[in-house]
Amino acid sequence: MDEVQLAERLIAYDTSRRTGIGLATDFVAGWLEARGAAVEQIETGGRRCLVAGVGSGPVRLVYHGHLDVVPGHPQQFTPRLAGGRLIGRGAYDMKAALAAMMLAVADLAPALRGARLDLVVVPDEERAEPGANCTEMLVRDGFRADFVVCGEPTDLQVGVQAKGVLMLRADVPGTSAHGSTPWLGENAVLRAVDLYRRIERLPFASESAPSVGRDGASDAVAFLEVGVPAVEYGPRGGGHHGPEEYVEVESLPRYRRALTEFARSVARAGAGAALPEVAP
């Protein structure tokens, strides 16, 4: 199975819904187990994530991906190929990257020595409410690594910065009144709109990520906060969270090879060999 075929399988699951996430998680777990990975299913906070490991050695490398996507129209979960692009909800963010990570794990399963590679697959990176998600709960419970690669969209650049996200919930009070006498009350909806406009005018709302980075956030932050080095690295594409989200097909084999060779380089270093020079 190549990168496109596997990405198409993942896109076809409507993982904006709990039922679709469950079915997709079952598929990923079975696929990885069938290819030699030791798959652990972890339930935390009422949600299920996967840790699929191959290899052994003193160095622990983690590839990290998420199955969930933002909601889309039903037709967006029918992947299609056009003009060298794989189009569909989650193609760029980040089911094609996850497919390549799964294939890299399968490539490495037979003979990875000198390092342990774990593929962490979570169901809740695209959250919309405050509170800890699966990755944060795993880290809180002691999950650690020597290095983490999150497969977020970066167009084959290594993302070393992210703007981040501020997530909060505000309760705006009001006073009820009859519609014919609005001056006797205080409309909480209108007050909330005024509050939103004030937040929108704060300086951070117009800032963009400098250097090699993204104007968003990812689960890499959970690892960075406990001192674990982490970067973002994903294939080329565009339109994430939009109606024509796509990933460039030609970038997927290159992305898979990069993941595989990086893990092998780490394993060689873990086994005592010098880390080789890697051409850009």
WOURPE-V221339 format. One record per residue. SS is DSSP state (H for helix, E for strand, C for the rest). PSI is psi in whole degrees, 0 to 359 (* if undefined). NEAR is the number of other C-alpha atoms within 12 Angstrom. Layout:
# WOURPE-V221339
ss=SS psi=PSI near=NEAR
ss=SS psi=PSI near=NEAR
This chain:
# WOURPE-V221339
ss=C psi=130 near=18
ss=C psi=179 near=22
ss=H psi=321 near=34
ss=H psi=314 near=35
ss=H psi=316 near=23
ss=H psi=321 near=30
ss=H psi=320 near=44
ss=H psi=319 near=38
ss=H psi=317 near=33
ss=H psi=319 near=42
ss=H psi=327 near=43
ss=C psi=342 near=33
ss=C psi=128 near=38
ss=C psi=87 near=34
ss=C psi=21 near=35
ss=C psi=353 near=33
ss=C psi=150 near=23
ss=H psi=320 near=22
ss=H psi=318 near=16
ss=H psi=322 near=23
ss=H psi=318 near=30
ss=H psi=316 near=26
ss=H psi=317 near=24
ss=H psi=321 near=38
ss=H psi=317 near=37
ss=H psi=317 near=25
ss=H psi=312 near=24
ss=H psi=316 near=43
ss=H psi=313 near=31
ss=H psi=320 near=21
ss=H psi=315 near=25
ss=H psi=319 near=36
ss=H psi=321 near=24
ss=H psi=344 near=18
ss=C psi=20 near=24
ss=C psi=2 near=25
ss=C psi=145 near=35
ss=E psi=110 near=27
ss=E psi=123 near=29
ss=E psi=129 near=24
ss=E psi=121 near=27
ss=E psi=127 near=25
ss=E psi=125 near=19
ss=E psi=132 near=22
ss=C psi=28 near=19
ss=C psi=9 near=14
ss=E psi=152 near=26
ss=E psi=130 near=32
ss=E psi=168 near=38
ss=E psi=143 near=39
ss=E psi=109 near=37
ss=E psi=115 near=40
ss=E psi=146 near=37
ss=E psi=156 near=39
ss=E psi=177 near=35
ss=E psi=151 near=28
ss=E psi=179 near=25
ss=E psi=346 near=20
ss=E psi=135 near=29
ss=E psi=116 near=32
ss=E psi=138 near=43
ss=E psi=129 near=40
ss=E psi=136 near=47
ss=E psi=131 near=48
ss=E psi=161 near=48
ss=E psi=146 near=49
ss=C psi=332 near=50
ss=C psi=152 near=42
ss=C psi=164 near=41
ss=C psi=156 near=33
ss=C psi=151 near=26
ss=C psi=172 near=26
ss=C psi=152 near=17
ss=H psi=322 near=18
ss=H psi=341 near=18
ss=H psi=346 near=31
ss=H psi=11 near=33
ss=C psi=99 near=24
ss=C psi=150 near=33
ss=E psi=152 near=27
ss=E psi=132 near=21
ss=E psi=126 near=15
ss=C psi=38 near=12
ss=C psi=12 near=17
ss=E psi=141 near=29
ss=E psi=118 near=40
ss=E psi=136 near=39
ss=C psi=162 near=46
ss=C psi=124 near=44
ss=C psi=359 near=49
ss=H psi=316 near=57
ss=H psi=328 near=50
ss=H psi=84 near=45
ss=H psi=46 near=52
ss=H psi=327 near=53
ss=H psi=320 near=51
ss=H psi=318 near=55
ss=H psi=320 near=48
ss=H psi=315 near=47
ss=H psi=322 near=43
ss=H psi=318 near=50
ss=H psi=317 near=52
ss=H psi=325 near=37
ss=H psi=319 near=41
ss=H psi=317 near=46
ss=H psi=322 near=35
ss=H psi=323 near=29
ss=H psi=343 near=36
ss=H psi=320 near=31
ss=C psi=330 near=16
ss=C psi=31 near=23
ss=C psi=117 near=35
ss=E psi=139 near=27
ss=E psi=346 near=26
ss=E psi=153 near=33
ss=E psi=127 near=36
ss=E psi=123 near=48
ss=E psi=128 near=42
ss=E psi=115 near=47
ss=E psi=124 near=48
ss=E psi=118 near=46
ss=E psi=159 near=45
ss=C psi=5 near=43
ss=C psi=39 near=37
ss=C psi=326 near=39
ss=C psi=51 near=32
ss=C psi=158 near=26
ss=C psi=6 near=19
ss=C psi=150 near=15
ss=C psi=162 near=15
ss=C psi=162 near=17
ss=C psi=142 near=23
ss=C psi=184 near=30
ss=H psi=315 near=36
ss=H psi=315 near=42
ss=H psi=323 near=28
ss=H psi=323 near=26
ss=H psi=313 near=30
ss=H psi=318 near=25
ss=H psi=325 near=18
ss=C psi=7 near=17
ss=C psi=3 near=14
ss=C psi=127 near=24
ss=C psi=165 near=28
ss=C psi=170 near=31
ss=C psi=335 near=28
ss=E psi=144 near=29
ss=E psi=136 near=41
ss=E psi=116 near=42
ss=E psi=129 near=44
ss=C psi=39 near=49
ss=C psi=161 near=49
ss=C psi=119 near=45
ss=C psi=5 near=36
ss=C psi=42 near=31
ss=C psi=15 near=32
ss=C psi=155 near=25
ss=E psi=113 near=29
ss=E psi=117 near=32
ss=C psi=358 near=28
ss=E psi=153 near=27
ss=E psi=144 near=29
ss=C psi=327 near=23
ss=C psi=185 near=21
ss=C psi=139 near=22
ss=C psi=116 near=15
ss=C psi=123 near=13
ss=C psi=163 near=12
ss=C psi=129 near=12
ss=C psi=132 near=16
ss=C psi=121 near=11
ss=C psi=114 near=17
ss=C psi=160 near=15
ss=C psi=182 near=16
ss=E psi=123 near=17
ss=C psi=146 near=16
ss=C psi=159 near=14
ss=C psi=146 near=12
ss=H psi=336 near=11
ss=H psi=346 near=9
ss=H psi=64 near=12
ss=H psi=336 near=15
ss=H psi=349 near=12
ss=H psi=353 near=13
ss=C psi=187 near=18
ss=E psi=110 near=19
ss=C psi=114 near=21
ss=H psi=328 near=19
ss=H psi=315 near=18
ss=H psi=324 near=17
ss=H psi=323 near=19
ss=H psi=322 near=19
ss=H psi=317 near=15
ss=H psi=319 near=15
ss=H psi=318 near=18
ss=H psi=317 near=18
ss=H psi=324 near=13
ss=H psi=319 near=13
ss=H psi=320 near=17
ss=H psi=333 near=14
ss=C psi=357 near=13
ss=C psi=151 near=12
ss=H psi=324 near=10
ss=H psi=337 near=15
ss=H psi=338 near=19
ss=H psi=7 near=12
ss=C psi=148 near=17
ss=C psi=160 near=18
ss=C psi=128 near=20
ss=C psi=174 near=14
ss=C psi=211 near=14
ss=C psi=100 near=20
ss=E psi=186 near=27
ss=E psi=153 near=28
ss=C psi=50 near=24
ss=C psi=208 near=28
ss=C psi=170 near=29
ss=C psi=178 near=42
ss=C psi=355 near=41
ss=H psi=329 near=39
ss=H psi=322 near=30
ss=H psi=323 near=33
ss=H psi=318 near=31
ss=H psi=324 near=27
ss=C psi=342 near=16
ss=C psi=18 near=21
ss=C psi=13 near=16
ss=C psi=121 near=24
ss=C psi=136 near=24
ss=E psi=144 near=33
ss=E psi=167 near=37
ss=E psi=139 near=40
ss=E psi=119 near=40
ss=C psi=171 near=44
ss=C psi=178 near=44
ss=C psi=148 near=35
ss=E psi=203 near=36
ss=E psi=175 near=28
ss=C psi=22 near=23
ss=C psi=140 near=30
ss=C psi=7 near=27
ss=C psi=176 near=22
ss=C psi=339 near=22
ss=C psi=40 near=28
ss=C psi=136 near=35
ss=E psi=161 near=42
ss=E psi=143 near=45
ss=E psi=121 near=34
ss=C psi=319 near=33
ss=H psi=340 near=22
ss=H psi=344 near=30
ss=H psi=314 near=41
ss=H psi=322 near=27
ss=H psi=318 near=24
ss=H psi=315 near=36
ss=H psi=315 near=36
ss=H psi=319 near=25
ss=H psi=317 near=31
ss=H psi=316 near=41
ss=H psi=313 near=29
ss=H psi=327 near=25
ss=H psi=316 near=33
ss=H psi=320 near=42
ss=H psi=322 near=37
ss=H psi=317 near=28
ss=H psi=319 near=36
ss=H psi=320 near=33
ss=H psi=319 near=26
ss=H psi=321 near=22
ss=H psi=330 near=26
ss=C psi=358 near=21
ss=C psi=357 near=17
ss=C psi=158 near=14
ss=C psi=141 near=13
ss=C psi=124 near=17
ss=C psi=159 near=15
ss=C psi=136 near=11
ss=C psi=121 near=11
ss=C psi=143 near=7
ss=C psi=* near=8
